[in-house]
């Protein structure tokens, strides 16, 4: 996906805002806000496509979000290990 210079600047600004929010409040509220935005989009689609489509889309979004989060955290953990900072083993949420 190619972005215009204005879109790149906007993405960088959003990236910095997310970093500040995580540093100040932890990841949970940031993830909650992002997933709320996705849920609002799904709700808008629901009005047009119907409940069966939304159920399938919701399952796909949940699965993809979980996989992306795991992939990203694996990257973070590997970077920490390479830097000689070995964090404790991550806990699985129940």
mmCIF file as gemmi writes it, N, C-alpha and C atoms, coordinates in Angstrom:
data_model
loop_
_atom_site.group_PDB
_atom_site.id
_atom_site.type_symbol
_atom_site.label_atom_id
_atom_site.label_alt_id
_atom_site.label_comp_id
_atom_site.label_asym_id
_atom_site.label_entity_id
_atom_site.label_seq_id
_atom_site.pdbx_PDB_ins_code
_atom_site.Cartn_x
_atom_site.Cartn_y
_atom_site.Cartn_z
_atom_site.occupancy
_atom_site.B_iso_or_equiv
_atom_site.pdbx_formal_charge
_atom_site.auth_seq_id
_atom_site.auth_asym_id
_atom_site.pdbx_PDB_model_num
ATOM 1 N N . UNK Axp A 1 ? 0.852 -1.17 0 1 0 ? 1 A 1
ATOM 2 C CA . UNK Axp A 1 ? 0 0 0 1 0 ? 1 A 1
ATOM 3 C C . UNK Axp A 1 ? 0.894 1.227 0 1 0 ? 1 A 1
ATOM 4 N N . UNK Axp A 2 ? 0.749 2.066 -1.001 1 0 ? 2 A 1
ATOM 5 C CA . UNK Axp A 2 ? 1.522 3.288 -1.092 1 0 ? 2 A 1
ATOM 6 C C . UNK Axp A 2 ? 0.741 4.429 -0.465 1 0 ? 2 A 1
ATOM 7 N N . UNK Axp A 3 ? 1.428 5.191 0.372 1 0 ? 3 A 1
ATOM 8 C CA . UNK Axp A 3 ? 0.797 6.322 1.036 1 0 ? 3 A 1
ATOM 9 C C . UNK Axp A 3 ? 1.359 7.624 0.489 1 0 ? 3 A 1
ATOM 10 N N . UNK Axp A 4 ? 0.521 8.625 0.469 1 0 ? 4 A 1
ATOM 11 C CA . UNK Axp A 4 ? 0.974 9.95 0.074 1 0 ? 4 A 1
ATOM 12 C C . UNK Axp A 4 ? 1.813 10.523 1.212 1 0 ? 4 A 1
ATOM 13 N N . UNK Axp A 5 ? 2.599 11.569 0.944 1 0 ? 5 A 1
ATOM 14 C CA . UNK Axp A 5 ? 3.36 12.2 2.033 1 0 ? 5 A 1
ATOM 15 C C . UNK Axp A 5 ? 2.472 12.665 3.188 1 0 ? 5 A 1
ATOM 16 N N . UNK Axp A 6 ? 1.294 13.174 2.87 1 0 ? 6 A 1
ATOM 17 C CA . UNK Axp A 6 ? 0.377 13.61 3.93 1 0 ? 6 A 1
ATOM 18 C C . UNK Axp A 6 ? -0.105 12.422 4.757 1 0 ? 6 A 1
ATOM 19 N N . UNK Axp A 7 ? -0.4 11.3 4.086 1 0 ? 7 A 1
ATOM 20 C CA . UNK Axp A 7 ? -0.834 10.101 4.8 1 0 ? 7 A 1
ATOM 21 C C . UNK Axp A 7 ? 0.297 9.536 5.653 1 0 ? 7 A 1
ATOM 22 N N . UNK Axp A 8 ? 1.523 9.599 5.147 1 0 ? 8 A 1
ATOM 23 C CA . UNK Axp A 8 ? 2.682 9.141 5.922 1 0 ? 8 A 1
ATOM 24 C C . UNK Axp A 8 ? 2.849 9.995 7.177 1 0 ? 8 A 1
ATOM 25 N N . UNK Axp A 9 ? 2.702 11.306 7.028 1 0 ? 9 A 1
ATOM 26 C CA . UNK Axp A 9 ? 2.826 12.207 8.179 1 0 ? 9 A 1
ATOM 27 C C . UNK Axp A 9 ? 1.728 11.925 9.197 1 0 ? 9 A 1
ATOM 28 N N . UNK Axp A 10 ? 0.517 11.685 8.71 1 0 ? 10 A 1
ATOM 29 C CA . UNK Axp A 10 ? -0.6 11.377 9.602 1 0 ? 10 A 1
ATOM 30 C C . UNK Axp A 10 ? -0.363 10.047 10.321 1 0 ? 10 A 1
ATOM 31 N N . UNK Axp A 11 ? 0.14 9.051 9.601 1 0 ? 11 A 1
ATOM 32 C CA . UNK Axp A 11 ? 0.427 7.746 10.209 1 0 ? 11 A 1
ATOM 33 C C . UNK Axp A 11 ? 1.519 7.884 11.266 1 0 ? 11 A 1
ATOM 34 N N . UNK Axp A 12 ? 2.535 8.685 10.986 1 0 ? 12 A 1
ATOM 35 C CA . UNK Axp A 12 ? 3.621 8.896 11.952 1 0 ? 12 A 1
ATOM 36 C C . UNK Axp A 12 ? 3.094 9.591 13.205 1 0 ? 12 A 1
ATOM 37 N N . UNK Axp A 13 ? 2.216 10.566 13.01 1 0 ? 13 A 1
ATOM 38 C CA . UNK Axp A 13 ? 1.624 11.272 14.147 1 0 ? 13 A 1
ATOM 39 C C . UNK Axp A 13 ? 0.796 10.311 15.001 1 0 ? 13 A 1
ATOM 40 N N . UNK Axp A 14 ? 0 9.471 14.347 1 0 ? 14 A 1
ATOM 41 C CA . UNK Axp A 14 ? -0.797 8.483 15.068 1 0 ? 14 A 1
ATOM 42 C C . UNK Axp A 14 ? 0.109 7.503 15.809 1 0 ? 14 A 1
ATOM 43 N N . UNK Axp A 15 ? 1.183 7.07 15.159 1 0 ? 15 A 1
ATOM 44 C CA . UNK Axp A 15 ? 2.152 6.165 15.778 1 0 ? 15 A 1
ATOM 45 C C . UNK Axp A 15 ? 2.706 6.782 17.067 1 0 ? 15 A 1
ATOM 46 N N . UNK Axp A 16 ? 3.066 8.052 17.008 1 0 ? 16 A 1
ATOM 47 C CA . UNK Axp A 16 ? 3.617 8.735 18.184 1 0 ? 16 A 1
ATOM 48 C C . UNK Axp A 16 ? 2.572 8.869 19.288 1 0 ? 16 A 1
ATOM 49 N N . UNK Axp A 17 ? 1.327 9.149 18.912 1 0 ? 17 A 1
ATOM 50 C CA . UNK Axp A 17 ? 0.257 9.242 19.909 1 0 ? 17 A 1
ATOM 51 C C . UNK Axp A 17 ? 0.039 7.896 20.601 1 0 ? 17 A 1
ATOM 52 N N . UNK Axp A 18 ? 0.073 6.818 19.832 1 0 ? 18 A 1
ATOM 53 C CA . UNK Axp A 18 ? -0.104 5.481 20.402 1 0 ? 18 A 1
ATOM 54 C C . UNK Axp A 18 ? 1.041 5.166 21.355 1 0 ? 18 A 1
ATOM 55 N N . UNK Axp A 19 ? 2.275 5.499 20.963 1 0 ? 19 A 1
ATOM 56 C CA . UNK Axp A 19 ? 3.421 5.264 21.849 1 0 ? 19 A 1
ATOM 57 C C . UNK Axp A 19 ? 3.262 6.009 23.166 1 0 ? 19 A 1
ATOM 58 N N . UNK Axp A 20 ? 2.845 7.266 23.105 1 0 ? 20 A 1
ATOM 59 C CA . UNK Axp A 20 ? 2.647 8.058 24.325 1 0 ? 20 A 1
ATOM 60 C C . UNK Axp A 20 ? 1.554 7.455 25.194 1 0 ? 20 A 1
ATOM 61 N N . UNK Axp A 21 ? 0.467 7.012 24.565 1 0 ? 21 A 1
ATOM 62 C CA . UNK Axp A 21 ? -0.637 6.426 25.318 1 0 ? 21 A 1
ATOM 63 C C . UNK Axp A 21 ? -0.21 5.14 26.008 1 0 ? 21 A 1
ATOM 64 N N . UNK Axp A 22 ? 0.53 4.299 25.296 1 0 ? 22 A 1
ATOM 65 C CA . UNK Axp A 22 ? 1.002 3.045 25.893 1 0 ? 22 A 1
ATOM 66 C C . UNK Axp A 22 ? 1.967 3.335 27.03 1 0 ? 22 A 1
ATOM 67 N N . UNK Axp A 23 ? 2.876 4.277 26.82 1 0 ? 23 A 1
ATOM 68 C CA . UNK Axp A 23 ? 3.84 4.624 27.865 1 0 ? 23 A 1
ATOM 69 C C . UNK Axp A 23 ? 3.136 5.17 29.101 1 0 ? 23 A 1
ATOM 70 N N . UNK Axp A 24 ? 2.055 5.912 28.896 1 0 ? 24 A 1
ATOM 71 C CA . UNK Axp A 24 ? 1.358 6.523 30.027 1 0 ? 24 A 1
ATOM 72 C C . UNK Axp A 24 ? 0.322 5.644 30.687 1 0 ? 24 A 1
ATOM 73 N N . UNK Axp A 25 ? -0.279 4.756 29.93 1 0 ? 25 A 1
ATOM 74 C CA . UNK Axp A 25 ? -1.419 4.009 30.463 1 0 ? 25 A 1
ATOM 75 C C . UNK Axp A 25 ? -1.342 2.509 30.252 1 0 ? 25 A 1
ATOM 76 N N . UNK Axp A 26 ? -0.363 2.01 29.546 1 0 ? 26 A 1
ATOM 77 C CA . UNK Axp A 26 ? -0.302 0.592 29.226 1 0 ? 26 A 1
ATOM 78 C C . UNK Axp A 26 ? -1.032 0.316 27.924 1 0 ? 26 A 1
ATOM 79 N N . UNK Axp A 27 ? -0.903 -0.888 27.446 1 0 ? 27 A 1
ATOM 80 C CA . UNK Axp A 27 ? -1.429 -1.247 26.131 1 0 ? 27 A 1
ATOM 81 C C . UNK Axp A 27 ? -2.94 -1.463 26.126 1 0 ? 27 A 1
ATOM 82 N N . UNK Axp A 28 ? -3.511 -1.879 27.233 1 0 ? 28 A 1
ATOM 83 C CA . UNK Axp A 28 ? -4.931 -2.263 27.229 1 0 ? 28 A 1
ATOM 84 C C . UNK Axp A 28 ? -5.866 -1.156 26.746 1 0 ? 28 A 1
ATOM 85 N N . UNK Axp A 29 ? -5.781 0.08 27.275 1 0 ? 29 A 1
ATOM 86 C CA . UNK Axp A 29 ? -6.72 1.096 26.784 1 0 ? 29 A 1
ATOM 87 C C . UNK Axp A 29 ? -6.514 1.443 25.314 1 0 ? 29 A 1
ATOM 88 N N . UNK Axp A 30 ? -5.278 1.35 24.852 1 0 ? 30 A 1
ATOM 89 C CA . UNK Axp A 30 ? -5.005 1.633 23.442 1 0 ? 30 A 1
ATOM 90 C C . UNK Axp A 30 ? -5.629 0.55 22.572 1 0 ? 30 A 1
ATOM 91 N N . UNK Axp A 31 ? -5.435 -0.707 22.95 1 0 ? 31 A 1
ATOM 92 C CA . UNK Axp A 31 ? -6.023 -1.813 22.203 1 0 ? 31 A 1
ATOM 93 C C . UNK Axp A 31 ? -7.543 -1.724 22.266 1 0 ? 31 A 1
ATOM 94 N N . UNK Axp A 32 ? -8.088 -1.346 23.404 1 0 ? 32 A 1
ATOM 95 C CA . UNK Axp A 32 ? -9.541 -1.206 23.534 1 0 ? 32 A 1
ATOM 96 C C . UNK Axp A 32 ? -10.072 -0.143 22.573 1 0 ? 32 A 1
ATOM 97 N N . UNK Axp A 33 ? -9.373 0.979 22.475 1 0 ? 33 A 1
ATOM 98 C CA . UNK Axp A 33 ? -9.819 2.05 21.565 1 0 ? 33 A 1
ATOM 99 C C . UNK Axp A 33 ? -9.754 1.592 20.108 1 0 ? 33 A 1
ATOM 100 N N . UNK Axp A 34 ? -8.665 0.918 19.742 1 0 ? 34 A 1
ATOM 101 C CA . UNK Axp A 34 ? -8.533 0.447 18.362 1 0 ? 34 A 1
ATOM 102 C C . UNK Axp A 34 ? -9.597 -0.59 18.027 1 0 ? 34 A 1
ATOM 103 N N . UNK Axp A 35 ? -9.838 -1.527 18.924 1 0 ? 35 A 1
ATOM 104 C CA . UNK Axp A 35 ? -10.843 -2.551 18.644 1 0 ? 35 A 1
ATOM 105 C C . UNK Axp A 35 ? -12.251 -1.963 18.671 1 0 ? 35 A 1
ATOM 106 N N . UNK Axp A 36 ? -12.457 -0.902 19.462 1 0 ? 36 A 1
ATOM 107 C CA . UNK Axp A 36 ? -13.748 -0.22 19.441 1 0 ? 36 A 1
ATOM 108 C C . UNK Axp A 36 ? -13.999 0.382 18.056 1 0 ? 36 A 1
ATOM 109 N N . UNK Axp A 37 ? -12.959 0.958 17.472 1 0 ? 37 A 1
ATOM 110 C CA . UNK Axp A 37 ? -13.091 1.518 16.128 1 0 ? 37 A 1
ATOM 111 C C . UNK Axp A 37 ? -13.437 0.428 15.115 1 0 ? 37 A 1
ATOM 112 N N . UNK Axp A 38 ? -12.806 -0.735 15.243 1 0 ? 38 A 1
ATOM 113 C CA . UNK Axp A 38 ? -13.126 -1.858 14.347 1 0 ? 38 A 1
ATOM 114 C C . UNK Axp A 38 ? -14.579 -2.279 14.558 1 0 ? 38 A 1
ATOM 115 N N . UNK Axp A 39 ? -15.005 -2.359 15.818 1 0 ? 39 A 1
ATOM 116 C CA . UNK Axp A 39 ? -16.384 -2.764 16.112 1 0 ? 39 A 1
ATOM 117 C C . UNK Axp A 39 ? -17.387 -1.78 15.509 1 0 ? 39 A 1
ATOM 118 N N . UNK Axp A 40 ? -17.082 -0.503 15.547 1 0 ? 40 A 1
ATOM 119 C CA . UNK Axp A 40 ? -17.98 0.496 14.945 1 0 ? 40 A 1
ATOM 120 C C . UNK Axp A 40 ? -18.094 0.265 13.434 1 0 ? 40 A 1
ATOM 121 N N . UNK Axp A 41 ? -16.982 -0.057 12.805 1 0 ? 41 A 1
ATOM 122 C CA . UNK Axp A 41 ? -17.014 -0.347 11.363 1 0 ? 41 A 1
ATOM 123 C C . UNK Axp A 41 ? -17.842 -1.593 11.084 1 0 ? 41 A 1
ATOM 124 N N . UNK Axp A 42 ? -17.686 -2.62 11.902 1 0 ? 42 A 1
ATOM 125 C CA . UNK Axp A 42 ? -18.46 -3.85 11.728 1 0 ? 42 A 1
ATOM 126 C C . UNK Axp A 42 ? -19.946 -3.555 11.899 1 0 ? 42 A 1
ATOM 127 N N . UNK Axp A 43 ? -20.289 -2.704 12.863 1 0 ? 43 A 1
ATOM 128 C CA . UNK Axp A 43 ? -21.692 -2.358 13.078 1 0 ? 43 A 1
ATOM 129 C C . UNK Axp A 43 ? -22.278 -1.64 11.867 1 0 ? 43 A 1
ATOM 130 N N . UNK Axp A 44 ? -21.49 -0.792 11.239 1 0 ? 44 A 1
ATOM 131 C CA . UNK Axp A 44 ? -21.961 -0.1 10.038 1 0 ? 44 A 1
ATOM 132 C C . UNK Axp A 44 ? -22.185 -1.087 8.893 1 0 ? 44 A 1
ATOM 133 N N . UNK Axp A 45 ? -21.288 -2.056 8.777 1 0 ? 45 A 1
ATOM 134 C CA . UNK Axp A 45 ? -21.429 -3.075 7.732 1 0 ? 45 A 1
ATOM 135 C C . UNK Axp A 45 ? -22.661 -3.931 8.014 1 0 ? 45 A 1
ATOM 136 N N . UNK Axp A 46 ? -22.952 -4.178 9.279 1 0 ? 46 A 1
ATOM 137 C CA . UNK Axp A 46 ? -24.08 -5.021 9.653 1 0 ? 46 A 1
ATOM 138 C C . UNK Axp A 46 ? -25.389 -4.497 9.09 1 0 ? 46 A 1
ATOM 139 N N . UNK Axp A 47 ? -25.522 -3.187 9.079 1 0 ? 47 A 1
ATOM 140 C CA . UNK Axp A 47 ? -26.762 -2.595 8.587 1 0 ? 47 A 1
ATOM 141 C C . UNK Axp A 47 ? -26.982 -2.911 7.111 1 0 ? 47 A 1
ATOM 142 N N . UNK Axp A 48 ? -25.914 -3.141 6.375 1 0 ? 48 A 1
ATOM 143 C CA . UNK Axp A 48 ? -26.017 -3.393 4.938 1 0 ? 48 A 1
ATOM 144 C C . UNK Axp A 48 ? -25.955 -4.881 4.62 1 0 ? 48 A 1
ATOM 145 N N . UNK Axp A 49 ? -25.023 -5.594 5.232 1 0 ? 49 A 1
ATOM 146 C CA . UNK Axp A 49 ? -24.739 -6.981 4.841 1 0 ? 49 A 1
ATOM 147 C C . UNK Axp A 49 ? -25.531 -8.03 5.614 1 0 ? 49 A 1
ATOM 148 N N . UNK Axp A 50 ? -26.02 -7.709 6.776 1 0 ? 50 A 1
ATOM 149 C CA . UNK Axp A 50 ? -26.798 -8.676 7.537 1 0 ? 50 A 1
ATOM 150 C C . UNK Axp A 50 ? -25.985 -9.403 8.601 1 0 ? 50 A 1
ATOM 151 N N . UNK Axp A 51 ? -26.693 -10.055 9.527 1 0 ? 51 A 1
ATOM 152 C CA . UNK Axp A 51 ? -26.052 -10.658 10.695 1 0 ? 51 A 1
ATOM 153 C C . UNK Axp A 51 ? -25.122 -11.831 10.389 1 0 ? 51 A 1
ATOM 154 N N . UNK Axp A 52 ? -25.426 -12.632 9.364 1 0 ? 52 A 1
ATOM 155 C CA . UNK Axp A 52 ? -24.557 -13.774 9.069 1 0 ? 52 A 1
ATOM 156 C C . UNK Axp A 52 ? -23.175 -13.295 8.622 1 0 ? 52 A 1
ATOM 157 N N . UNK Axp A 53 ? -23.177 -12.289 7.772 1 0 ? 53 A 1
ATOM 158 C CA . UNK Axp A 53 ? -21.905 -11.73 7.302 1 0 ? 53 A 1
ATOM 159 C C . UNK Axp A 53 ? -21.115 -11.159 8.476 1 0 ? 53 A 1
ATOM 160 N N . UNK Axp A 54 ? -21.806 -10.448 9.348 1 0 ? 54 A 1
ATOM 161 C CA . UNK Axp A 54 ? -21.139 -9.818 10.483 1 0 ? 54 A 1
ATOM 162 C C . UNK Axp A 54 ? -20.575 -10.864 11.435 1 0 ? 54 A 1
ATOM 163 N N . UNK Axp A 55 ? -21.294 -11.95 11.649 1 0 ? 55 A 1
ATOM 164 C CA . UNK Axp A 55 ? -20.792 -13.015 12.527 1 0 ? 55 A 1
ATOM 165 C C . UNK Axp A 55 ? -19.494 -13.589 11.967 1 0 ? 55 A 1
ATOM 166 N N . UNK Axp A 56 ? -19.464 -13.84 10.668 1 0 ? 56 A 1
ATOM 167 C CA . UNK Axp A 56 ? -18.25 -14.374 10.045 1 0 ? 56 A 1
ATOM 168 C C . UNK Axp A 56 ? -17.12 -13.352 10.097 1 0 ? 56 A 1
ATOM 169 N N . UNK Axp A 57 ? -17.438 -12.099 9.834 1 0 ? 57 A 1
ATOM 170 C CA . UNK Axp A 57 ? -16.423 -11.045 9.86 1 0 ? 57 A 1
ATOM 171 C C . UNK Axp A 57 ? -15.877 -10.857 11.269 1 0 ? 57 A 1
ATOM 172 N N . UNK Axp A 58 ? -16.747 -10.89 12.265 1 0 ? 58 A 1
ATOM 173 C CA . UNK Axp A 58 ? -16.314 -10.725 13.652 1 0 ? 58 A 1
ATOM 174 C C . UNK Axp A 58 ? -15.356 -11.842 14.052 1 0 ? 58 A 1
ATOM 175 N N . UNK Axp A 59 ? -15.684 -13.066 13.681 1 0 ? 59 A 1
ATOM 176 C CA . UNK Axp A 59 ? -14.793 -14.192 13.997 1 0 ? 59 A 1
ATOM 177 C C . UNK Axp A 59 ? -13.445 -14.01 13.315 1 0 ? 59 A 1
ATOM 178 N N . UNK Axp A 60 ? -13.469 -13.575 12.062 1 0 ? 60 A 1
ATOM 179 C CA . UNK Axp A 60 ? -12.213 -13.365 11.325 1 0 ? 60 A 1
ATOM 180 C C . UNK Axp A 60 ? -11.388 -12.249 11.955 1 0 ? 60 A 1
ATOM 181 N N . UNK Axp A 61 ? -12.047 -11.145 12.327 1 0 ? 61 A 1
ATOM 182 C CA . UNK Axp A 61 ? -11.34 -10.026 12.955 1 0 ? 61 A 1
ATOM 183 C C . UNK Axp A 61 ? -10.693 -10.478 14.258 1 0 ? 61 A 1
ATOM 184 N N . UNK Axp A 62 ? -11.429 -11.23 15.075 1 0 ? 62 A 1
ATOM 185 C CA . UNK Axp A 62 ? -10.882 -11.706 16.348 1 0 ? 62 A 1
ATOM 186 C C . UNK Axp A 62 ? -9.675 -12.614 16.134 1 0 ? 62 A 1
ATOM 187 N N . UNK Axp A 63 ? -9.808 -13.538 15.202 1 0 ? 63 A 1
ATOM 188 C CA . UNK Axp A 63 ? -8.717 -14.474 14.921 1 0 ? 63 A 1
ATOM 189 C C . UNK Axp A 63 ? -7.485 -13.737 14.399 1 0 ? 63 A 1
ATOM 190 N N . UNK Axp A 64 ? -7.698 -12.831 13.447 1 0 ? 64 A 1
ATOM 191 C CA . UNK Axp A 64 ? -6.584 -12.082 12.865 1 0 ? 64 A 1
ATOM 192 C C . UNK Axp A 64 ? -5.933 -11.166 13.897 1 0 ? 64 A 1
ATOM 193 N N . UNK Axp A 65 ? -6.741 -10.509 14.721 1 0 ? 65 A 1
ATOM 194 C CA . UNK Axp A 65 ? -6.189 -9.611 15.739 1 0 ? 65 A 1
ATOM 195 C C . UNK Axp A 65 ? -5.318 -10.386 16.729 1 0 ? 65 A 1
ATOM 196 N N . UNK Axp A 66 ? -5.781 -11.562 17.116 1 0 ? 66 A 1
ATOM 197 C CA . UNK Axp A 66 ? -5.006 -12.38 18.04 1 0 ? 66 A 1
ATOM 198 C C . UNK Axp A 66 ? -3.686 -12.813 17.399 1 0 ? 66 A 1
ATOM 199 N N . UNK Axp A 67 ? -3.736 -13.24 16.156 1 0 ? 67 A 1
ATOM 200 C CA . UNK Axp A 67 ? -2.517 -13.691 15.484 1 0 ? 67 A 1
ATOM 201 C C . UNK Axp A 67 ? -1.544 -12.539 15.284 1 0 ? 67 A 1
ATOM 202 N N . UNK Axp A 68 ? -2.046 -11.387 14.889 1 0 ? 68 A 1
ATOM 203 C CA . UNK Axp A 68 ? -1.181 -10.213 14.692 1 0 ? 68 A 1
ATOM 204 C C . UNK Axp A 68 ? -0.537 -9.817 16.014 1 0 ? 68 A 1
ATOM 205 N N . UNK Axp A 69 ? -1.312 -9.831 17.095 1 0 ? 69 A 1
ATOM 206 C CA . UNK Axp A 69 ? -0.756 -9.485 18.4 1 0 ? 69 A 1
ATOM 207 C C . UNK Axp A 69 ? 0.348 -10.464 18.797 1 0 ? 69 A 1
ATOM 208 N N . UNK Axp A 70 ? 0.124 -11.753 18.581 1 0 ? 70 A 1
ATOM 209 C CA . UNK Axp A 70 ? 1.148 -12.754 18.9 1 0 ? 70 A 1
ATOM 210 C C . UNK Axp A 70 ? 2.399 -12.564 18.043 1 0 ? 70 A 1
ATOM 211 N N . UNK Axp A 71 ? 2.201 -12.312 16.755 1 0 ? 71 A 1
ATOM 212 C CA . UNK Axp A 71 ? 3.344 -12.074 15.869 1 0 ? 71 A 1
ATOM 213 C C . UNK Axp A 71 ? 4.144 -10.86 16.324 1 0 ? 71 A 1
ATOM 214 N N . UNK Axp A 72 ? 3.436 -9.784 16.646 1 0 ? 72 A 1
ATOM 215 C CA . UNK Axp A 72 ? 4.121 -8.559 17.066 1 0 ? 72 A 1
ATOM 216 C C . UNK Axp A 72 ? 4.859 -8.753 18.384 1 0 ? 72 A 1
ATOM 217 N N . UNK Axp A 73 ? 4.241 -9.452 19.322 1 0 ? 73 A 1
ATOM 218 C CA . UNK Axp A 73 ? 4.905 -9.663 20.609 1 0 ? 73 A 1
ATOM 219 C C . UNK Axp A 73 ? 6.106 -10.586 20.458 1 0 ? 73 A 1
ATOM 220 N N . UNK Axp A 74 ? 6.036 -11.549 19.561 1 0 ? 74 A 1
ATOM 221 C CA . UNK Axp A 74 ? 7.197 -12.4 19.301 1 0 ? 74 A 1
ATOM 222 C C . UNK Axp A 74 ? 8.361 -11.554 18.792 1 0 ? 74 A 1
ATOM 223 N N . UNK Axp A 75 ? 8.057 -10.607 17.927 1 0 ? 75 A 1
ATOM 224 C CA . UNK Axp A 75 ? 9.076 -9.694 17.405 1 0 ? 75 A 1
ATOM 225 C C . UNK Axp A 75 ? 9.686 -8.873 18.538 1 0 ? 75 A 1
ATOM 226 N N . UNK Axp A 76 ? 8.854 -8.354 19.43 1 0 ? 76 A 1
ATOM 227 C CA . UNK Axp A 76 ? 9.329 -7.547 20.56 1 0 ? 76 A 1
ATOM 228 C C . UNK Axp A 76 ? 10.21 -8.392 21.478 1 0 ? 76 A 1
ATOM 229 N N . UNK Axp A 77 ? 9.75 -9.593 21.8 1 0 ? 77 A 1
ATOM 230 C CA . UNK Axp A 77 ? 10.529 -10.456 22.698 1 0 ? 77 A 1
ATOM 231 C C . UNK Axp A 77 ? 11.876 -10.817 22.084 1 0 ? 77 A 1
ATOM 232 N N . UNK Axp A 78 ? 11.902 -11.091 20.784 1 0 ? 78 A 1
ATOM 233 C CA . UNK Axp A 78 ? 13.157 -11.42 20.116 1 0 ? 78 A 1
ATOM 234 C C . UNK Axp A 78 ? 14.105 -10.221 20.135 1 0 ? 78 A 1
ATOM 235 N N . UNK Axp A 79 ? 13.578 -9.032 19.913 1 0 ? 79 A 1
ATOM 236 C CA . UNK Axp A 79 ? 14.412 -7.827 19.952 1 0 ? 79 A 1
ATOM 237 C C . UNK Axp A 79 ? 14.993 -7.61 21.346 1 0 ? 79 A 1
ATOM 238 N N . UNK Axp A 80 ? 14.2 -7.855 22.374 1 0 ? 80 A 1
ATOM 239 C CA . UNK Axp A 80 ? 14.698 -7.721 23.749 1 0 ? 80 A 1
ATOM 240 C C . UNK Axp A 80 ? 15.789 -8.747 24.035 1 0 ? 80 A 1
ATOM 241 N N . UNK Axp A 81 ? 15.583 -9.978 23.588 1 0 ? 81 A 1
ATOM 242 C CA . UNK Axp A 81 ? 16.591 -11.02 23.809 1 0 ? 81 A 1
ATOM 243 C C . UNK Axp A 81 ? 17.902 -10.671 23.112 1 0 ? 81 A 1
ATOM 244 N N . UNK Axp A 82 ? 17.809 -10.164 21.877 1 0 ? 82 A 1
ATOM 245 C CA . UNK Axp A 82 ? 19.015 -9.774 21.141 1 0 ? 82 A 1
ATOM 246 C C . UNK Axp A 82 ? 19.742 -8.63 21.834 1 0 ? 82 A 1
ATOM 247 N N . UNK Axp A 83 ? 18.986 -7.789 22.529 1 0 ? 83 A 1
ATOM 248 C CA . UNK Axp A 83 ? 19.586 -6.668 23.256 1 0 ? 83 A 1
ATOM 249 C C . UNK Axp A 83 ? 20.103 -7.097 24.63 1 0 ? 83 A 1
ATOM 250 N N . UNK Axp A 84 ? 19.965 -8.386 24.942 1 0 ? 84 A 1
ATOM 251 C CA . UNK Axp A 84 ? 20.446 -8.895 26.224 1 0 ? 84 A 1
ATOM 252 C C . UNK Axp A 84 ? 19.484 -8.676 27.376 1 0 ? 84 A 1
ATOM 253 N N . UNK Axp A 85 ? 18.287 -8.276 27.074 1 0 ? 85 A 1
ATOM 254 C CA . UNK Axp A 85 ? 17.272 -8.061 28.106 1 0 ? 85 A 1
ATOM 255 C C . UNK Axp A 85 ? 16.248 -9.174 27.995 1 0 ? 85 A 1
ATOM 256 N N . UNK Axp A 86 ? 16.368 -10.159 28.841 1 0 ? 86 A 1
ATOM 257 C CA . UNK Axp A 86 ? 15.474 -11.314 28.753 1 0 ? 86 A 1
ATOM 258 C C . UNK Axp A 86 ? 14.304 -11.08 29.712 1 0 ? 86 A 1
ATOM 259 N N . UNK Axp A 87 ? 13.126 -10.822 29.145 1 0 ? 87 A 1
ATOM 260 C CA . UNK Axp A 87 ? 11.96 -10.618 30.011 1 0 ? 87 A 1
ATOM 261 C C . UNK Axp A 87 ? 11.464 -11.949 30.56 1 0 ? 87 A 1
ATOM 262 N N . UNK Axp A 88 ? 10.65 -11.894 31.617 1 0 ? 88 A 1
ATOM 263 C CA . UNK Axp A 88 ? 10.052 -13.148 32.094 1 0 ? 88 A 1
ATOM 264 C C . UNK Axp A 88 ? 9.166 -13.73 31.006 1 0 ? 88 A 1
ATOM 265 N N . UNK Axp A 89 ? 8.937 -15.021 31.091 1 0 ? 89 A 1
ATOM 266 C CA . UNK Axp A 89 ? 8.067 -15.672 30.115 1 0 ? 89 A 1
ATOM 267 C C . UNK Axp A 89 ? 6.685 -15.029 30.155 1 0 ? 89 A 1
ATOM 268 N N . UNK Axp A 90 ? 6.112 -14.769 28.997 1 0 ? 90 A 1
ATOM 269 C CA . UNK Axp A 90 ? 4.781 -14.157 28.99 1 0 ? 90 A 1
ATOM 270 C C . UNK Axp A 90 ? 3.735 -15.097 29.569 1 0 ? 90 A 1
ATOM 271 N N . UNK Axp A 91 ? 2.76 -14.501 30.237 1 0 ? 91 A 1
ATOM 272 C CA . UNK Axp A 91 ? 1.66 -15.282 30.818 1 0 ? 91 A 1
ATOM 273 C C . UNK Axp A 91 ? 0.536 -15.381 29.811 1 0 ? 91 A 1
ATOM 274 N N . UNK Axp A 92 ? -0.115 -16.499 29.788 1 0 ? 92 A 1
ATOM 275 C CA . UNK Axp A 92 ? -1.297 -16.688 28.949 1 0 ? 92 A 1
ATOM 276 C C . UNK Axp A 92 ? -2.508 -16.175 29.711 1 0 ? 92 A 1
ATOM 277 N N . UNK Axp A 93 ? -3.326 -15.38 29.033 1 0 ? 93 A 1
ATOM 278 C CA . UNK Axp A 93 ? -4.57 -14.931 29.645 1 0 ? 93 A 1
ATOM 279 C C . UNK Axp A 93 ? -5.595 -16.041 29.545 1 0 ? 93 A 1
ATOM 280 N N . UNK Axp A 94 ? -6.377 -16.18 30.555 1 0 ? 94 A 1
ATOM 281 C CA . UNK Axp A 94 ? -7.414 -17.219 30.574 1 0 ? 94 A 1
ATOM 282 C C . UNK Axp A 94 ? -8.705 -16.692 30.023 1 0 ? 94 A 1
